[in-house]
Amino acid sequence: MPQSMGTFTPKSLILIEVCDACNNTFSKLETFFKEDSLEGFIAAQYQFRRDSSIRFRRDRLTFKNRMTGEQRVFDDMFPTLDPETGNAIPTPQVVIHGKNGYSQVLFLKGLKDAKGFANRINWTGEERESICVFAKGDEQLGELIAELRNRGIDYKELQQERLDLNCDGHFDCEFEGRLDREIMRVIAKIAFNYFAYCTIKSGLYDILYEDEFRAIRDFILSDSGKTPVVATRYSIAMKGQEHRSHIPFHFIRVSEQRGRIVAEVALFGHMKYVVELAKYPFRTASPSSFGLGHVFDLVKKTFYRADPVPFCLSNTSEFNIFSNVAGIKS
């Protein structure tokens, strides 16, 4: 699981067997995934690392704030989540759009970090397309603008818009992402690495080098061949007036389906994918005994094995690929 999607104990099922060349490929893919995917956008909202800034692109992302006024200034505001309710809330921030396609969101902490601020401004390129400032009241607005000017940015206001929030301080927003092969390669990598980790822990290391897995490896590493990933859900809507009823989580399961190894991946309890990994390769083991799944709890920063029906979660660290577990119905 990419660290941008959350950190867990033990640490994200790290595979020490992965070579440096593959890790370099993964690193580039995951950076792209973090900055220009629906999952990366939502991960940044949760602010697992409590960053003082967020860097992102909007090539594949669209979001709509229902609080937007006639001038649509608030379309540029980056919504964050209330950690207790999961509702979208406005956070004081500066959004800098660079002409190179990158945008940088700086919260007050990031603005006051002089060294870090210079680095983050450089990320958006020398030519800045626009700067947007969002604040709760005139006093805070002045503080944010003053911090910008202290950093050598000549902020000139072109237009201003004011909106009254609902009494609970929340608002509605919708997010959509464009799913392409680069994003699917990261999803396939998550699924295959999980399968590989479980297979190695089951003492079946050699099976990973058989020809059945060549296609999925080639797709992940070199973007060749057909796409083995199907998205069954790829959008999210958050209602400001409603309390979230579920704990944010990731879920991964591998199982045998019609002679194939299939992985099901659900991220943040919203986006869902099915990944075809390979033809079932275990000639001496019955497919009926094959399968394993884990739930990754983003609040407690740990994960649990999903045990057989009736569905329940277990603290066990067992990764036996032949434990035959159940899935999550939704």
Phi, psi and omega in degrees: 000123178304142183297335177294342178269005181122153176247147188222164176240128352297165197294091165053026178053052183294135176262108179286346182283349182286132183284166182297321181298316179293319179298324177296319176297315180298319183299316179295317180297317184288329174296315176300315181299318181294324188264344188214044175219161178298321180296316179297323179296315181289323176300319179295326178297317180292338179050056181304324182264003181053047180296150175274354177207161179223133178250134180205166173242164176238027177296322184242009185239138169224140173216150183234128174263124181288351180272001185298137178268194185296325182275353175060028176297324185284356173300334184271354182285135179272114182280140174248172185250139170293120185296339182269321184255339184079004179282154177285132180228149176283139179233132178305132188194163171240128179248122181246119178262121178266153180287350177276004177099346180270150172235149181234128175256122180244120174273174187303320179300319180291327179292327183275351178271096190300312182294312180297325180298315180300318179296318184290324176296320179299327181299330182275000178092164182291328181261120180259133183281316180196158176231130179239137180240131180235131184210164177260085178100165185294322183298313180291323177301315179297323179296317180294316180295322178297320178297321177298313182293327176295337180264010174089012179260120181277088183281123178237119184284128178261323178203157181224144179222141180236139179224146174264129178279165171297165184299335180272357177078006181255169177209163181271145175209152179233145181230141174220149179229149175269121185268121178229185187295326181295317177294318180297329178296323178292318177299316178297322178296317178300314182295314184289322178296323176296313178299317181297318180299312180295322180295316178296316179294339178271004179077024184241040185307316187296334184297335183292341183264004179285160186298336181303332185261006181295319184296316181291324177295316181296322179296315182292314189274327186231007177058039180249157177084183181285160180279120182267011187246134175236128177269126177262347173204132181211056173198166181208141175233136179241127181260121184295331185271359184248139176280134179295136184258358182230152177278133179296133183206163166248154177219134175229135175220141171243142180205169175264129178223113177055044176081008180238152170272121183238135175250136174250128183235125175237125182248130180061018180070010183237293181289133183228139182223154170239128184238122176272117185270316184182170169293143181301118190260352188273097188286336183255004181240134182291134177301334182294338180263000185267138174144149180197148178211153177222147174253131180255111183276115184279347178272311181274353178058044176216180178221159185228147173283140176270116184270169186297169177300137359290138189300133174207167180252144182232144178281356184300146179263013182295135180235031179294119185290348179252045180261350172053075184259172179263167177259183177256125177270141179214000000 
